[in-house]
Amino acid sequence: MDRLHITLPVFVEGRYDKVHLQNITDAVIISLDGFGIFNSAEKRKLIRKIAAESRVIVLTDSDGAGLLIRNHLRNIISADKIINLYVPEIKGKEKRKNAPSKQGLLGVEGIDPEIIRKLLLPFAQNGEVKKKSRQVTKTDFFEDGLSGGTGSSEKRKKAAQKMDLPANISANALLEAVNLLYSYEEYKEIINGINTEG
């Protein structure tokens, strides 16, 4: 299968993630060196320089460490420059590791290439971008019980799981992900499904 042609740079946690993505896309892939990003002034300078020229795709693991790295990136570059993509929470262990991660989830390097391909497809020049009828808004989230009300945190977790997104995702990050990955109609279908389940 042809690699996806993506002009936006992609930030990943480590070199094994980078190797994995190089089989899927011809995008410029930058490894953040895990927690090395916290201590490397050179790496931060490179990130700022790249973000000055273009928006960037961020694809880190769906565990606590991945979330920490994403949050740290927002201290380096403005949020409007970041496109956050999330791999689903899948239990497992990478082949090269002796033990699973602290949370027992597969990292980007262990996720099926087809899942990653589907995440990246809307940003590929040789991919078909999904036409959006309209954006999902914060008002939609409030009216649908995903924010600002009793039980909204639990309902948000259910929605995130249905969408193959991390359960610990914040309301703002979930809204961003929904608008990247789903049409308004698809979003409403998921919410209606949750409401039907009770």
Stockholm file with secondary structure:
# STOCKHOLM 1.0

chainA/1-198         MDRLHITLPVFVEGRYDKVHLQNITDAVIISLDGFGIFNSAEKRKLIRKIAAESRVIVLTDSDGAGLLIRNHLRNIISADKIINLYVPEIKGKEKRKNAPSKQGLLGVEGIDPEIIRKLLLPFAQNGEVKKKSRQVTKTDFFEDGLSGGTGSSEKRKKAAQKMDLPANISANALLEAVNLLYSYEEYKEIINGINTEG
#=GR chainA/1-198 SS CCCBCCCSCEEESSHHHHHHHHTTBCSCEEECCGGGGGTCHHHHHHHHHHHHHSCEEEEECSSHHHHHHHHHHHHHSCGGGEEEEECCCCBCCCTTCSSCCTTCBCCGGGSCHHHHHHHHGGGCTTSCCCCCSSCCCHHHHHHTTSSSSTTHHHHHHHHHHHTTCCTTCCHHHHHHHHHHHCCHHHHHHHHHHHHHHC
#=GC SS_cons         CCCBCCCSCEEESSHHHHHHHHTTBCSCEEECCGGGGGTCHHHHHHHHHHHHHSCEEEEECSSHHHHHHHHHHHHHSCGGGEEEEECCCCBCCCTTCSSCCTTCBCCGGGSCHHHHHHHHGGGCTTSCCCCCSSCCCHHHHHHTTSSSSTTHHHHHHHHHHHTTCCTTCCHHHHHHHHHHHCCHHHHHHHHHHHHHHC
//
